[in-house]
């Protein structure tokens, strides 16, 4: 938000003062003009009357809250405005520190976000439950004997269904129960919530139950020991395991989910299962990768209600799923993860199912009438998850992305580089999402003294539809964001959207990268020559960079203050047509920039350039432009989570240096929400980097470019090492420790650079490697990066362009190089002010003078001192 500049007499004394000072904020907020005067009175008098109009109620089993209109009667559209306080405001890097150090903050936030369960109370309740259910062999035997008696009454061939849930059964007790001999025809065994730990002992206790169709071991310690394979290999007829379908799932599993199989009717034989009697079938969240063959309209001829949501179904495309569902023409109710961008196939489903009345709980007629493919409120909310071992600050950090809001401060001169995040108070945070919301909110800075320094932040709330007593008050979490801005994918931050769709988008994206790559051919050609005039007079250099003025001392160059008479323009500004006209420059003056160099120096363009040239080379971490490829990223994330792979990512702004607004996160909601602070790429974090004495480091190489087409580049013998200040760790709490995961300290505070020969010597000794071999791989990678630009953007070539670029490289723990970014010439030049003390070449430490003399000698005099061709 950008408040207007204030003058000394801007103290707010009247509504007119308020409207004048806050004019820009009022317009940007969208607050109706009819409410401006009412808003002023409430701000001036600090009136928080929302508690009189609304009430907060628990929902989702106490794991969420919702806001309800409590006032009698109807709250009319745009009839009132309410102030919402901010319970917590912070810069992201300070979040964990504040939660740990500010008294009462973690407790309040944990309660607000519904993650404040008392661990001691949970343990006490668990102990009470164990005591109430026995927790002894005698109690379990009592249940077993009741089932044996029931079977004897039914007949010896009757299949057993045994419920031994939460009886405190441990491994030895399970063996002592001797279930295999007592129940040779057992088809279902529920051991949910017991104390089983050893997979081998579990199989000793139930391994002879060869006809077992369903087994529940949920919430047993054994699940942490990788028991799944042992169980599935040892019980070949198992169709349901821990509530999920196995590969053997068939008639029995469908019968159980269709409520025609249960303890009273176990049905051990597939021939006796009347699937044609199933009217309602709930297959949701069964981890179904492949539907049973018997799942067909012919077998399920009476099916009227079907729920198939929350399954990966990874063998089916969107078209396949639509084709399968279309066969159930008698369906009246359907719950399904809509293929496509949250519903672009919903209308097709309605067209092929003429008897359907409810789709995902939404009346079909209202969907057709409104013209919407699907209403977002039909999605299941993404609820906070945490482990009992996590502290309250850690729980809040995990849950906060479901509640955070953000803004940036700005005045007429500049915008704050670091965004502010905040959590609304309990009333505001209880507002849930609706695609058809009845309220709107907007952040607002009230400046009672007319100055930014006195500003107080609020969120303003007002109704946009008539709201009646008892009605839930909702807001659109993505107000103004349509499908052109990836609305459906972004809703994944708050809702459990269809994973299968995103996984398919990820696979298509991978295939597209590989099929469209150019794979540049390598040509090394020398085309440039010294531009020094034949009469030997010095080349005139115009620059606005102090370091060039200070360090360029070679007699072949002379500084000039008149850009029109300069041979070389070496400036920090973008040399475009507007600047050329302003300074009177010509196209025959040499500049330190190449046209279209954004294809290298802007992070999203760099990734795109490399992808087009090479597909997915191993030296570029998986990288997604969040503005255009959020769906494939979500698919990649889901696949990694499903397969148990590391899932840590780093978000980088397109065009900011020094790691400003750069964040490391492993939470999908966090990744998506971080889009709100500006355009970013999301790149797979190098979780296992090569370390130096336990710390992360990266390498800054300097590349001299004399020609793009053909490519003529040189690598400076000068490079420097940048070390993180803290020891490296992947502890979740460390992601907020800037000096653990980043090596560039914004050039302020403590910087950790190291003399390069010393680093190389110590690195070789620590890791028992040869640096020359690593350096060779780095050289090859850097060459490939610039070959990408040659192949994809030949329009970069300009015979009057010369430039240097900084190339930042990191090594993984196998010492393979990874490209981080390319910085453009002015940034690279300015950086030398801070880093030249660490630059090292073949002759030892190189100071600024030697460095800049080398740069200009290579680029303009065709000298190769302290540089080598790539």
C-alpha positions in Angstrom: 0.0 0.0 0.0 1.3 3.4 -0.9 0.1 6.3 1.3 0.4 9.8 -0.1 3.2 12.0 1.0 2.4 14.2 4.0 3.2 17.8 4.8 3.8 19.2 8.3 0.2 20.4 8.6 -1.4 17.1 7.7 -2.7 16.2 11.2 -6.1 14.7 10.8 -8.7 17.1 12.4 -11.7 16.5 10.2 -13.2 14.2 7.6 -11.9 16.5 4.9 -8.3 16.1 6.2 -8.8 12.3 6.4 -10.1 12.1 2.8 -7.3 14.3 1.4 -4.4 12.5 3.2 -5.8 9.0 2.6 -7.2 9.6 -0.9 -4.9 7.1 -2.6 -5.4 4.5 0.1 -9.2 4.9 -0.1 -9.2 4.5 -3.8 -6.9 1.5 -3.8 -8.9 -0.3 -1.0 -12.1 -0.4 -3.0 -14.1 0.8 0.1 -17.4 2.3 -1.2 -17.3 6.2 -1.0 -20.6 6.0 0.8 -18.8 4.4 3.7 -15.8 6.8 3.8 -17.2 9.1 6.4 -18.4 6.3 8.6 -14.9 4.7 8.3 -13.3 8.0 9.4 -15.4 8.2 12.6 -14.6 4.6 13.6 -10.9 5.1 12.9 -10.7 8.4 14.8 -12.7 7.1 17.8 -11.1 3.6 17.6 -14.5 1.9 17.4 -14.3 -1.9 17.3 -17.9 -2.9 17.2 -17.5 -6.1 15.2 -18.0 -8.1 18.4 -21.5 -6.8 18.7 -22.4 -7.8 15.1 -20.7 -11.1 14.7 -19.9 -14.3 16.6 -17.1 -16.8 16.0 -18.1 -20.5 16.0 -16.0 -23.7 15.8 -16.3 -25.9 12.8 -14.5 -28.8 11.1 -14.3 -30.7 14.4 -12.8 -27.7 16.1 -9.9 -27.4 13.6 -11.3 -24.2 12.1 -13.6 -21.3 13.1 -16.2 -19.5 11.1 -17.8 -16.0 11.4 -21.5 -15.7 11.7 -23.8 -12.6 11.7 -25.2 -12.5 15.2 -27.0 -9.2 15.0 -30.8 -9.3 14.7 -32.2 -8.6 11.3 -30.4 -8.0 8.0 -27.1 -6.3 7.5 -27.6 -4.6 4.2 -25.2 -4.4 1.3 -22.6 -1.6 1.9 -24.5 -0.5 4.9 -21.7 -0.5 7.4 -18.0 -0.8 7.8 -16.0 -2.6 10.6 -12.4 -2.3 11.8 -10.4 -5.5 12.2 -7.3 -5.3 14.3 -4.0 -7.0 13.4 -3.0 -9.5 16.0 0.5 -10.0 14.6 2.5 -8.1 12.0 6.1 -9.1 11.1 8.7 -9.5 8.4 9.0 -13.1 7.5 12.6 -13.5 8.7 11.5 -12.3 12.2 8.5 -14.6 12.5 9.9 -17.5 14.5 12.0 -15.2 16.8 8.9 -13.1 17.7 6.9 -16.3 18.5 9.6 -17.4 20.8 10.4 -14.1 22.5 7.2 -12.0 22.6 5.2 -13.1 25.8 1.9 -14.6 25.0 2.2 -14.3 21.2 2.6 -18.0 20.4 -0.3 -19.0 22.7 -2.6 -16.4 21.1 -1.7 -17.4 17.6 -1.9 -21.1 18.4 -5.4 -20.6 19.7 -6.5 -18.5 16.8 -5.1 -21.1 14.3 -6.6 -24.0 16.2 -3.3 -25.7 16.9 -3.2 -25.2 20.7 -3.9 -28.8 21.8 -2.4 -29.4 25.2 0.0 -32.4 24.9 -0.5 -33.4 28.5 -4.2 -33.4 28.1 -3.9 -35.6 25.1 -1.8 -38.1 27.0 -4.2 -38.1 29.9 -7.1 -38.7 27.6 -5.2 -41.6 25.9 -4.4 -43.1 29.3 -8.0 -42.8 30.4 -9.1 -44.4 27.1 -6.7 -47.3 27.6 -7.9 -47.8 31.2 -11.5 -47.6 30.2 -11.0 -50.3 27.5 -9.0 -52.6 29.6 -5.6 -52.6 28.1 -5.1 -56.2 29.3 -5.0 -59.7 27.7 -8.2 -60.6 29.6 -10.1 -57.7 28.0 -9.0 -58.7 24.5 -9.9 -62.3 25.2 -13.3 -61.3 26.3 -14.0 -59.6 22.9 -12.5 -62.7 21.1 -14.8 -65.1 22.9 -17.9 -63.0 22.1 -17.0 -63.3 18.4 -16.4 -67.0 18.7 -19.8 -67.5 20.3 -21.4 -65.4 17.6 -19.8 -67.5 14.9 -20.9 -70.8 16.5 -24.4 -69.5 16.5 -24.2 -68.6 12.8 -22.4 -71.8 11.8 -18.8 -72.9 11.5 -18.4 -71.7 7.9 -19.5 -68.2 8.8 -16.7 -65.6 8.2 -15.3 -63.8 11.3 -15.2 -60.0 11.6 -13.2 -59.0 14.7 -13.1 -55.6 16.2 -10.1 -55.1 18.6 -9.8 -51.4 18.3 -8.0 -49.4 21.1 -7.6 -52.3 23.5 -3.9 -51.7 24.4 -2.9 -54.8 22.5 0.9 -55.2 22.2 2.9 -57.7 20.1 3.0 -60.5 22.7 -0.7 -60.1 23.5 -1.5 -60.4 19.8 0.4 -63.7 19.6 -1.2 -64.9 22.8 -4.7 -64.4 21.3 -4.0 -67.1 18.8 -6.3 -65.6 16.2 -5.2 -67.8 13.3 -6.4 -71.0 14.9 -9.5 -69.5 16.5 -10.8 -67.8 13.3 -9.6 -69.7 10.2 -12.3 -67.9 8.2 -11.6 -64.4 9.5 -12.1 -61.8 6.7 -11.7 -58.5 8.6 -9.6 -57.5 11.6 -9.6 -54.1 13.2 -6.5 -53.4 15.4 -6.7 -49.7 15.1 -5.1 -47.7 17.9 -3.2 -50.4 19.7 0.5 -50.8 20.7 1.8 -53.1 18.0 5.4 -52.5 17.0 7.2 -55.5 15.5 6.0 -56.5 11.9 7.3 -60.0 12.3 5.4 -60.6 15.5 2.3 -59.1 13.9 2.6 -61.7 11.1 3.2 -64.4 13.7 -0.1 -63.5 15.3 -2.3 -63.2 12.1 -0.2 -64.6 9.3 -2.2 -67.8 9.0 -5.4 -65.8 8.4 -5.0 -66.5 4.7 -8.6 -65.4 3.8 -8.2 -61.9 5.4 -9.8 -59.3 3.2 -9.4 -56.2 5.4 -6.9 -55.2 8.1 -6.7 -51.9 10.0 -3.4 -51.2 11.8 -3.9 -47.4 11.8 -2.3 -45.5 14.7 0.0 -48.3 15.8 3.8 -47.7 16.3 4.5 -50.5 13.8 3.5 -48.2 11.0 6.7 -46.2 11.6 8.8 -49.3 11.0 7.8 -50.0 7.4 5.4 -52.8 8.2 3.4 -52.4 4.9 5.5 -54.6 2.7 5.6 -57.4 5.3 1.8 -57.3 5.7 0.9 -57.1 2.0 3.4 -59.9 1.0 2.1 -62.1 3.9 -1.6 -61.7 3.3 -2.1 -62.1 -0.4 -6.0 -61.8 -0.3 -6.0 -58.4 1.4 -8.2 -55.9 -0.4 -8.3 -53.1 2.2 -5.3 -52.2 4.3 -5.4 -49.2 6.7 -8.5 -47.9 5.0 -6.8 -47.9 1.6 -7.4 -50.1 -1.4 -4.7 -52.6 -2.2 -3.8 -53.9 -5.7 -6.1 -56.9 -5.0 -9.1 -54.7 -4.3 -12.2 -56.1 -6.1 -15.8 -57.1 -5.3 -15.3 -57.4 -1.6 -13.7 -53.9 -1.2 -16.5 -52.4 -3.3 -19.1 -54.3 -1.3 -17.6 -52.9 2.0 -17.6 -49.3 0.7 -21.2 -49.8 -0.6 -22.4 -50.9 2.9 -23.5 -54.4 1.8 -20.6 -56.0 3.5 -19.9 -55.6 7.3 -19.7 -57.5 10.5 -23.2 -58.9 10.1 -22.6 -60.0 6.5 -18.8 -60.6 6.0 -19.2 -62.4 2.6 -15.9 -64.2 2.2 -16.8 -65.4 -1.3 -16.8 -63.0 -4.2 -19.6 -65.0 -5.8 -22.0 -64.1 -3.0 -21.4 -60.3 -3.2 -24.5 -58.7 -4.8 -22.8 -55.5 -6.3 -26.0 -54.8 -8.2 -27.7 -54.0 -4.8 -25.3 -51.1 -4.1 -27.2 -47.8 -4.2 -24.6 -45.5 -2.6 -20.8 -46.0 -3.0 -18.2 -44.0 -1.1 -14.7 -44.5 -2.4 -13.3 -41.2 -1.3 -9.8 -41.0 0.1 -9.0 -44.7 -0.5 -5.6 -44.1 -2.1 -7.0 -45.8 -5.3 -4.4 -45.9 -8.0 -6.3 -48.2 -10.2 -10.0 -48.9 -10.0 -11.1 -52.6 -9.7 -12.1 -54.2 -13.0 -15.6 -54.8 -11.5 -16.2 -51.1 -11.1 -18.5 -50.8 -14.1 -22.0 -49.6 -14.9 -23.0 -53.2 -15.7 -21.9 -54.5 -12.3 -23.2 -51.5 -10.3 -26.5 -51.2 -12.1 -28.4 -49.7 -9.2 -25.8 -47.1 -8.2 -27.4 -43.7 -7.6 -24.7 -41.9 -5.5 -21.0 -42.1 -6.1 -18.1 -40.4 -4.2 -14.7 -41.0 -5.8 -12.9 -37.9 -4.5 -9.4 -37.8 -3.1 -7.8 -40.7 -5.1 -4.7 -40.4 -7.3 -6.1 -42.6 -10.1 -2.8 -42.1 -11.8 -3.5 -44.5 -14.6 -6.4 -42.3 -15.9 -6.3 -39.1 -17.9 -9.1 -36.6 -17.5 -10.7 -37.9 -20.7 -10.6 -41.5 -19.4 -12.2 -40.5 -16.1 -14.9 -38.6 -17.9 -15.6 -41.5 -20.2 -15.8 -43.9 -17.2 -18.2 -41.7 -15.2 -20.4 -41.1 -18.2 -21.4 -44.7 -18.2 -23.3 -44.4 -15.0 -26.2 -42.6 -16.6 -28.5 -43.4 -13.7 -26.4 -41.4 -11.2 -28.2 -38.7 -9.2 -25.4 -37.6 -6.9 -21.7 -37.4 -7.8 -18.6 -36.4 -5.8 -15.5 -36.3 -8.0 -12.2 -34.4 -8.3 -13.2 -32.4 -11.4 -10.6 -32.8 -14.1 -9.0 -29.7 -15.4 -8.7 -26.3 -13.8 -11.2 -26.9 -11.0 -14.1 -27.6 -13.2 -13.5 -26.9 -16.8 -15.0 -30.3 -17.4 -17.9 -30.0 -15.0 -20.4 -29.0 -17.7 -19.3 -32.0 -19.8 -20.1 -34.2 -16.8 -23.5 -32.7 -16.4 -24.2 -33.2 -20.1 -23.5 -36.9 -20.0 -25.3 -37.6 -16.8 -28.9 -36.5 -17.4 -30.3 -37.6 -14.1 -27.6 -35.9 -11.9 -29.0 -33.5 -9.3 -26.0 -32.8 -7.2 -22.4 -32.4 -8.3 -19.9 -32.2 -5.4 -22.7 -31.2 -3.1 -23.8 -28.3 -5.4 -27.3 -28.2 -7.0 -26.8 -28.9 -10.7 -29.4 -26.3 -11.7 -27.6 -23.5 -9.8 -24.3 -24.5 -11.5 -25.9 -24.2 -15.0 -27.9 -21.1 -14.2 -24.8 -19.3 -12.7 -22.6 -20.3 -15.6 -19.9 -21.4 -13.1 -18.3 -24.8 -13.7 -17.9 -25.5 -10.0 -18.3 -23.5 -6.8 -15.1 -23.4 -4.7 -16.9 -24.0 -1.5 -17.3 -27.6 -2.5 -13.6 -28.2 -2.0 -12.3 -29.7 1.3 -10.4 -27.2 3.4 -6.7 -27.8 4.0 -6.5 -28.0 7.8 -3.3 -27.4 9.8 -1.2 -30.5 10.6 1.4 -30.8 13.3 3.1 -33.5 15.4 2.7 -33.7 19.2 6.5 -33.1 19.5 6.3 -29.6 17.9 6.3 -26.6 20.1 3.6 -23.9 19.9 5.8 -21.6 17.8 6.6 -24.4 15.4 2.9 -25.3 15.1 2.0 -21.7 14.3 4.7 -21.5 11.7 3.2 -24.5 10.0 -0.4 -23.2 10.2 0.1 -19.5 9.5 0.0 -19.7 5.7 -3.7 -20.5 6.0 -4.3 -17.1 7.7 -1.6 -14.6 6.6 -2.2 -11.4 4.7 0.5 -9.1 3.3 1.2 -5.6 2.1 4.2 -3.5 1.2 4.9 0.0 2.5 5.8 2.7 0.0 6.0 6.5 -0.4 6.4 8.6 -3.5 10.2 7.9 -3.6 10.5 4.2 -3.2 8.8 0.9 -2.3 9.9 -1.2 0.7 11.8 -4.2 -0.6 10.6 -6.5 2.2 6.9 -7.2 2.5 5.0 -7.1 5.8 2.9 -10.1 6.7 0.1 -10.0 9.2 -2.6 -12.0 10.9 -6.0 -10.4 11.5 -7.5 -10.7 15.0 -9.8 -13.6 16.0 -12.8 -12.0 14.3 -11.1 -11.4 10.9 -9.3 -14.7 10.9 -12.5 -16.6 11.3 -13.8 -15.5 7.9 -13.7 -18.4 5.5 -13.6 -18.5 1.7 -16.5 -18.4 -0.7 -16.4 -18.0 -4.4 -19.6 -16.0 -3.9 -18.5 -14.1 -0.8 -20.8 -11.7 1.0 -18.1 -9.5 2.5 -14.9 -7.8 1.3 -11.8 -6.9 3.2 -8.9 -4.5 2.5 -5.8 -3.6 4.5 -5.7 0.1 5.4 -3.1 2.4 7.0 -4.6 5.1 9.1 -2.2 8.1 9.7 -3.6 10.3 12.5 -0.7 12.7 12.2 -0.7 12.6 8.4 2.7 10.8 8.3 3.7 7.3 7.6 5.6 7.2 10.9 2.3 7.5 12.8 0.4 4.9 10.7 -1.7 2.2 12.4 -2.6 -0.8 10.3 -6.1 -2.2 10.2 -8.2 -4.4 7.9 -11.5 -3.0 6.8 -14.5 -5.2 6.5 -17.8 -4.4 4.8 -20.8 -6.4 3.3 -21.2 -6.6 -0.4 -24.5 -8.5 -0.3 -27.4 -8.5 2.2 -26.5 -10.8 5.1 -29.1 -12.3 7.5 -28.9 -13.3 11.1 -27.2 -16.7 11.5 -25.7 -16.6 8.0 -21.9 -17.3 7.7 -19.8 -14.3 6.7 -17.3 -15.1 4.0 -14.7 -13.4 1.9 -13.0 -14.4 -1.4 -9.4 -15.3 -0.6 -8.5 -14.5 -4.2 -10.6 -11.5 -4.9 -9.9 -10.2 -8.4 -7.9 -13.2 -9.3 -9.3 -15.2 -12.3 -8.2 -18.3 -14.2 -5.9 -16.0 -16.3 -4.0 -15.7 -13.0 -4.2 -19.4 -12.1 -7.0 -19.0 -9.6 -7.8 -22.7 -9.4 -4.2 -23.7 -8.8 -3.7 -21.0 -6.2 -6.8 -22.2 -4.2 -4.6 -25.2 -3.4 -3.1 -23.1 -0.6 -6.3 -23.4 1.4 -8.1 -26.4 -0.1 -7.4 -29.9 -1.1 -7.7 -29.6 -4.9 -7.5 -32.6 -7.3 -3.9 -33.9 -7.1 -4.3 -36.1 -10.1 -4.9 -33.2 -12.4 -1.8 -31.4 -11.3 0.3 -34.5 -11.6 -0.8 -34.9 -15.2 0.0 -31.2 -15.8 3.5 -31.9 -14.4 4.0 -34.9 -16.6 2.9 -33.0 -19.7 5.3 -30.1 -18.8 8.2 -32.5 -18.4 7.5 -34.1 -21.8 7.2 -30.7 -23.4 10.6 -29.6 -22.0 12.3 -32.6 -23.4 10.6 -32.5 -26.8 11.2 -28.8 -27.5 14.9 -28.5 -26.5 17.2 -27.2 -29.2 20.5 -28.7 -27.9 22.9 -26.0 -29.2 26.0 -27.1 -31.1 29.3 -25.9 -29.8 31.4 -23.5 -31.9 34.5 -21.6 -30.6 35.3 -18.7 -32.9 37.3 -15.6 -32.3 35.7 -12.7 -34.1 36.5 -9.5 -32.1 39.7 -7.5 -32.2 41.1 -4.5 -30.3 39.1 -1.4 -30.9 41.9 0.9 -30.1 42.5 3.4 -32.9 45.5 2.8 -35.1 47.0 6.2 -34.1 47.2 4.9 -30.5 45.1 7.6 -28.8 43.4 6.5 -25.7 39.8 5.3 -25.7 37.4 7.7 -24.0 35.2 6.1 -21.3 32.0 7.6 -19.9 30.8 6.0 -16.6 28.5 6.7 -13.7 30.0 3.9 -11.6 32.4 5.2 -8.9 34.5 1.9 -8.9 35.3 2.3 -12.6 36.3 5.9 -12.1 38.6 4.9 -9.2 40.1 1.7 -10.5 40.5 2.0 -14.3 44.0 3.4 -14.6 45.4 1.9 -17.8 46.8 4.6 -20.2 44.9 3.1 -23.1 41.7 4.5 -21.5 40.8 8.0 -20.4 37.6 9.1 -18.5 35.3 11.7 -20.0 32.3 13.5 -18.5 30.7 14.1 -21.9 28.9 10.9 -23.1 28.6 12.2 -26.7 32.4 12.2 -27.2 32.9 8.8 -25.5 34.0 5.7 -27.3 32.8 3.4 -24.5 29.6 3.9 -22.4 30.0 1.9 -19.1 27.0 2.8 -17.0 24.6 1.4 -14.4 21.5 2.5 -16.3 19.7 0.6 -19.0 21.1 1.9 -22.3 17.8 2.0 -24.3 16.6 4.4 -27.0 15.2 6.8 -24.5 18.6 7.1 -22.7 20.4 7.4 -26.0 18.2 10.3 -27.1 18.6 12.0 -23.7 22.4 11.7 -23.7 22.8 12.1 -27.5 24.4 8.7 -27.9 24.9 6.9 -31.2 24.7 3.3 -32.3 28.5 3.3 -32.9 29.5 3.8 -29.3 30.4 0.7 -27.4 28.2 -0.2 -24.4 28.5 -2.6 -21.5 25.2 -4.2 -22.2 23.8 -6.6 -24.8 20.3 -6.2 -26.2 17.8 -8.6 -24.7 20.2 -9.7 -22.0 17.2 -10.1 -19.8 17.1 -13.7 -21.2 20.0 -14.3 -18.9 19.9 -11.9 -16.0 16.3 -12.2 -15.0 15.7 -15.4 -13.2 12.5 -16.5 -14.9 13.9 -15.7 -18.3 17.2 -17.6 -17.5 15.3 -20.7 -16.7 13.1 -20.4 -19.8 16.2 -19.9 -22.0 17.9 -22.9 -20.6 14.8 -25.0 -20.9 14.3 -24.1 -24.5 17.9 -24.9 -25.3 18.6 -28.0 -23.2 15.3 -29.3 -21.8 16.0 -30.2 -18.1 19.8 -30.3 -17.8 21.1 -31.7 -14.5 22.9 -28.5 -13.8 19.7 -26.5 -13.5 17.5 -27.5 -10.6 13.8 -28.0 -11.4 12.5 -24.5 -11.9 9.0 -23.1 -12.4 7.8 -19.6 -13.2 5.0 -19.2 -10.6 3.2 -16.7 -12.8 2.7 -19.2 -15.6 3.5 -22.8 -14.4 2.0 -23.1 -10.9 0.0 -26.3 -11.9 3.1 -28.3 -13.0 4.9 -27.2 -9.8 2.0 -28.4 -7.7 2.1 -31.7 -9.6 5.8 -32.0 -9.1 5.3 -31.3 -5.3 2.6 -34.0 -5.1 4.7 -36.6 -6.9 7.6 -36.0 -4.6 5.4 -36.2 -1.5 3.8 -39.4 -2.7 7.1 -41.0 -3.5 8.8 -39.9 -0.2 11.3 -37.6 -1.9 12.7 -34.4 -0.5 10.4 -31.5 -1.1 12.2 -28.3 -0.1 11.9 -25.3 -2.5 13.3 -21.8 -2.8 11.3 -18.9 -4.0 13.2 -16.1 -5.8 11.9 -12.8 -7.2 12.4 -12.4 -10.9 14.6 -9.5 -10.7 15.9 -8.7 -7.2 19.5 -9.2 -6.0 21.1 -10.0 -2.7 18.4 -12.6 -1.8 15.8 -9.9 -1.1 12.3 -11.5 -0.6 13.9 -14.9 -1.2 12.4 -17.7 1.0 13.0 -21.4 1.6 9.9 -23.5 2.3 8.7 -27.1 2.2 5.0 -26.3 2.7 2.9 -26.1 -0.4 0.6 -23.4 1.1 3.6 -21.3 1.9 5.0 -21.7 -1.7 1.7 -20.6 -3.2 1.0 -17.7 -0.8 4.5 -16.3 -1.4 3.4 -15.4 -4.9 1.5 -12.5 -3.4 4.6 -10.5 -2.7 5.6 -10.2 -6.3 6.5 -12.4 -9.4 8.8 -15.3 -8.5 10.4 -18.5 -9.7 10.2 -21.6 -7.5 13.2 -23.7 -7.7 14.1 -27.1 -6.1 16.3 -26.3 -3.2 19.7 -28.0 -3.2 19.0 -29.9 0.1 22.4 -31.7 0.1 25.0 -29.1 -1.0 28.7 -29.5 -0.8 29.8 -27.9 2.5 32.9 -26.2 3.6 33.6 -26.9 7.3 29.9 -27.6 7.8 28.7 -24.4 6.1 27.0 -23.6 2.8 28.9 -21.7 0.2 28.6 -20.5 -3.4 31.0 -19.3 -6.0 30.9 -16.1 -8.0 32.6 -16.4 -11.4 33.1 -13.5 -13.8 32.4 -14.1 -17.5 33.6 -11.6 -20.2 31.4 -11.6 -23.3 32.7 -10.1 -26.5 30.2 -11.7 -29.0 27.0 -13.6 -28.8 26.7 -14.9 -32.4 29.2 -16.5 -32.8 29.7 -17.0 -29.0 33.0 -15.6 -27.8 33.3 -15.6 -24.0 36.1 -15.7 -21.5 36.3 -16.8 -17.9 38.2 -14.6 -15.5 40.9 -16.3 -13.5 39.3 -14.3 -10.7 36.5 -15.8 -8.7 35.5 -15.7 -5.1 33.9 -17.8 -2.4 31.0 -16.7 -0.3 30.3 -18.6 2.9 27.2 -18.8 5.0 27.8 -17.6 8.6 26.1 -20.5 10.4 26.5 -24.2 10.3 24.2 -25.9 7.7 21.1 -27.7 8.9 17.7 -28.8 7.5 15.9 -28.3 10.8 12.6 -26.6 10.0 13.2 -23.7 12.3 16.5 -23.0 10.5 14.6 -21.8 7.3 14.1 -18.5 9.1 17.8 -18.2 9.9 19.1 -16.1 7.0 22.7 -16.7 7.8 22.3 -20.5 7.7 20.8 -20.9 4.2 22.1 -17.8 2.4 25.6 -16.7 1.5 24.9 -13.1 0.5 24.3 -10.9 3.5 22.9 -7.9 1.5 26.4 -6.6 1.7 25.8 -5.4 5.3 26.8 -6.9 8.6 29.2 -9.8 8.8 30.3 -11.2 5.4 32.1 -14.4 5.1 34.6 -14.4 2.2 37.7 -16.4 2.0 41.0 -16.2 0.1 40.5 -18.5 -2.8 43.8 -20.5 -2.9 43.3 -21.1 0.8 39.7 -22.3 0.2 40.8 -24.6 -2.6 43.5 -26.1 -0.5 41.3 -26.7 2.5 38.4 -27.9 0.4 40.5 -30.5 -1.4 41.9 -31.7 2.0 38.4 -31.9 3.6 36.7 -33.8 0.8 39.6 -35.6 -0.8 38.9 -34.2 -4.3 40.8 -32.4 -7.1 39.6 -28.9 -7.5 40.7 -28.8 -11.2 38.2 -31.5 -12.0 35.4 -29.6 -10.3 36.5 -26.4 -12.0 36.4 -28.1 -15.4 32.7 -29.1 -14.8 31.9 -25.6 -13.8 33.6 -24.2 -17.0 31.5 -26.6 -19.1 28.3 -25.6 -17.4 29.0 -21.8 -17.7 29.6 -22.4 -21.4 26.3 -24.2 -21.8 24.5 -21.3 -20.1 25.7 -18.8 -22.6 25.2 -21.2 -25.5 21.6 -21.3 -24.5 21.3 -17.5 -25.2 23.1 -17.9 -28.5 20.7 -20.6 -29.7 17.4 -19.2 -28.3 18.1 -15.5 -28.5 20.5 -14.7 -31.4 19.0 -11.2 -31.4 21.2 -10.4 -28.4 24.1 -10.0 -30.8 25.4 -6.4 -31.3 28.9 -5.7 -32.6 29.1 -2.6 -30.4 28.2 -4.5 -27.2 30.7 -5.9 -24.6 29.8 -7.0 -21.1 30.8 -8.9 -18.0 28.4 -11.1 -16.1 28.6 -12.6 -12.7 27.6 -16.3 -12.7 26.7 -17.8 -9.3 27.3 -21.5 -8.9 26.7 -24.0 -6.1 28.0 -27.5 -5.8 25.9 -30.5 -4.6 27.3 -33.1 -2.3 28.6 -35.0 -5.3 30.5 -31.9 -6.4 28.3 -31.4 -9.5 27.8 -27.7 -10.3 24.3 -26.1 -10.3 23.6 -22.7 -11.9 22.0 -20.3 -9.4 21.8 -17.0 -11.4 23.5 -14.7 -13.8 23.9 -11.0 -12.7 24.2 -8.3 -15.3 27.2 -6.0 -15.8 26.3 -3.0 -13.6 25.4 -5.2 -10.7 28.5 -7.3 -11.2 30.6 -4.1 -11.4 29.2 -2.6 -8.2 29.6 -5.8 -6.3 33.4 -5.5 -6.8 33.3 -2.6 -4.4 32.6 -5.1 -1.7 34.3 -8.2 -3.0 37.6 -7.3 -4.6 39.5 -7.9 -1.4 38.6 -11.6 -1.9 39.3 -11.8 -5.6 42.2 -14.1 -6.5 44.0 -14.7 -9.8 47.1 -16.5 -10.9 49.3 -13.8 -9.3 47.6 -13.8 -5.9 45.2 -11.3 -4.4 43.8 -9.0 -7.1 42.7 -5.5 -6.0 40.2 -3.4 -7.8 42.8 -1.7 -10.1 44.0 -5.0 -11.5 40.5 -6.3 -11.9 39.1 -3.4 -13.9 42.2 -3.1 -16.0 41.8 -6.8 -16.9 38.1 -6.3 -17.7 38.7 -3.4 -20.1 41.9 -5.0 -21.6 40.0 -8.2 -22.5 36.9 -6.6 -23.8 38.3 -3.7 -25.8 42.0 -4.5 -26.4 41.8 -8.2 -27.1 44.2 -9.0 -24.2 43.9 -12.3 -22.4 45.8 -11.6 -19.2 44.2 -13.3 -16.2 41.4 -14.7 -18.4 40.9 -17.9 -20.4 38.6 -18.7 -23.3 35.5 -20.8 -22.7 
